[in-house]
Amino acid sequence: MENGRVDFPFPYQPYNIQQQFMQALYSALDQGKVGIFESPTGTGKSLSLICGALSWLTDYEEKRKNEAAALLQEGETALTTPATEPPGTSSSTELDWITDFVQKKAERDLVSKLKEEELKRKKREERLEMIRNNAQLKYAMKRKSCEDDEAFKLLEQSKEDQTEAQGEDEELLVAEYESDDESKTSSRLNTAEDDLDDELVEEHVAKIYYCSRTHSQLAQFVHEVQKSPFSKDISLVTLGSRQNLCINEEVRRLGSIQRINDRCMEMQKNKHEKHQPEEGGKRKRSAANSVCPYNKALAKQQMRDDILASVHDIEQMLKLGRETHSCPYYSTRLAVPSAQLVVLPYQMLLHEATRKAAGVQLKGQVVIIDEAHNLSDTLSCIHSAELTGAQLCRAHSQLSQYTVRFKSRLKAKNLMYIKQILFVIEGLIRALGGKVGQNPQSQATQTGTELHTINNFLFMAQIDNINLFKLQRYFEKSMISRKLGGFVEKYAGSGVSLHTQSHANKENRRTEGLNRYLKTLQSNQSVPPVLPENHQGSAEAEKVLSVSPMMQVEGFFMALTNSNTDGRVVVHKQGILSESSVRFLLLNPAVHFAQVLKECRAVIIAGGTMQPVSDFKQELLFSAGVGEERITEFSCGHVIPPENILPLVLCSGPSGQELDFTFQKRDSPHMMDETGRILSNICNVVPGGVVCFFPSYEYSRRIVSHWEASGALARLANKKKIFQEPKKANQVEQVLNEFSRCIQRCAVDSSGLTGALLFSVVGGKMSEGINFSDDLGRCVVMVGMPYPNIKSPELQEKMSYLDKHMSHSGGRSPGQALIENLCMKAVNQSIGRAIRHRGDYSSMVLCDRRYSRPATLAKLPTWIKDRTSTHATFGSAFAALRKVRNTL
């Protein structure tokens, strides 16, 4: 291993760049490096990651096994060899026997430990081998599981009457909170993840954690593993959310992920509490008796072994779970310790609380983060939080009604913490310029944006006297957010009053306004406060209102516990309280990435386009304490022949108009007309699909409106059918299908059209994750440079933070470098959509003279930069396009 590895198992003869990739990856893992790996899409990056990483893991485990065997042999030899005393030293000291005893004991302990580890390894391998080869055993276990399931259902039915006898709404009461000090808590945490049966949990073996952005990308990676030479020998488990893995139809039909989580957690908690003994003759408060029929120890053990025995994707695991009547969600978590390859989404690895809940342990392990070009933004997004005025008012109203209804049944400490939560929510509403107890849609506020440090915001909201760390612990242990969610789900929209009858006392007079507001939320005629764009129907509105926002409130409270220097609080006042918002903005994502880098043996950060990497290293690695000596970089070219790609920088248009799409000049009619002429010429010579990216939705709307008025749009439509990127995500697939069908039809009919033209937006729904391969993207046009909005308060605060905490380089401030890098990352993601495999070909036209600057060209991916030509006039660029068309 010290000298690396030359040959790697591969399903076919690898490209040279794949061989180089695997060798560099193997070396980085072996040396415990933090590696930044760039391999363009279409070069087989996934297979290179799989074969390179699993080759290292195989060698590493073999090396550890041999070292352990050598140590074991050495230890046993030392124990059986009697110690010999040098002559003349017998009377040197009377304590030699103690030293010898201690040494022998240490040797015996080491031998015992090594024997125990070897025994565990052999048992694990024998069990997996038995599961793989003994189909008869699997069917016997499946039949027994079905019989147990039938018996379980009969048992549950017999308990229904007992459940009703426990008292109305018993399951909605928060758990009794006994102590603020976690060390004094004798009971286990009330989370389903901690309720896994102890006897099923094993020690963690050496493993690789692979994470990516979406479940579809993870499924694609698993399919690549199934095609690899390691598919028969590797134990792999895919982790996902309850929404993806739950097979309990009663829970799945709840729809929203929050409802599914709440219901599942309650059912697992019920299972745990049923076995708790009574203390001092006093019955402890427990939840409803409903228990999930798929959460049985024997069934989970069987499914765990089945998962480890062969590689499954999520769909296959769901099918397996239904066959074995076992929960895939909890079975996969049981499989994590023994798995050699764990596949999971970004947030499950990068968010500490979620990581712990999933049973992910990073100490000494390897992490591979794929599609990591936006890793910094992803970390910031995962650890940021936002609340609208409508959500705050709804949370305050619901929690107030909950308190009124159950006041006589809640313990004093529960009431104390609930009042503190209400007090903090009131402070947040005041910070937005509103008042509690009134409809947020009818409350006017000032307009404007304010930025505060965390401490200043706490003082401004007058909540600096509240210990948010204690509230955070209370949220975790009492499960108040989930209890309130169940309370709202049960009563919202049902017409049942959520508060007790009014009495002429001070408490009810104070909550009367809240009660009136809650009634308006229940009314079918009321308009729900702040609905998302895709929740306009009344049925969807009722769904939004029947879900408590307390989970979001809890997340915002947790965000406020960050260090004062690592984040800012942004207060957006929109003139109406319901539309105003308070947002926590994380400025230092390295603070949450540092633990991953510190615990792991090696971290590999991979992507198709990782350029530019300078800010990435500065913001995420150096700031997290990683030294330059631990960082290694690898970037490879593309597998396509050089003549299959034609990147052009266009400095002027057909009429000689200089292309300068700065904010001050891009709206001029001359610039818009020139852009139309460029597209018209391109559509004349490029067959198939042309994709044109604009810097923003607003600019796309303005330029298309101008072309419509001038007739340029009609002229373009005579050559190619025009499609526009939809604003709604659920319409993207439909537009892409129509775009593809149009290109296919134009290739065979004689309509006169040469293909289709798609107007898209940088950073939109089609600039990432969509493949414009083959005829779908024979040319990609980039109009202008998509710089972010420099006037954004959040961006200005981020730039200010970087200027203060990062070092200057190249004569530019870190804030200026951030703006340029954000722009070029977006460009690289967009233009990389066109080349997707070895036989593909495409041209890329960058329309703006600023692309010709050496510093800007340097930020393009190497495989594009090396082939880019700059054209001062349109004529030479157009000639190059015509030549490529004739050649290919």
Beta strands, then each sheet from edge to edge (+ up, - down):
strand 1: 34-38
strand 2: 208-212
strand 3: 236-238
strand 4: 341-345
strand 5: 366-369
strand 6: 385-388
strand 7: 444-453
strand 8: 567-576
strand 9: 581-586
strand 10: 602-607
strand 11: 631-635
strand 12: 645-650
strand 13: 688-694
strand 14: 721-724
strand 15: 755-761
strand 16: 779-783
strand 17: 842-847
strand 18: 869-871
sheet 1: 3+ 4+ 2+ 5+ 10+ 1+ 11+
sheet 2: 6+ 9- 8+ 7-
sheet 3: 14+ 15+ 13+ 16+ 17+ 12+ 18+
end
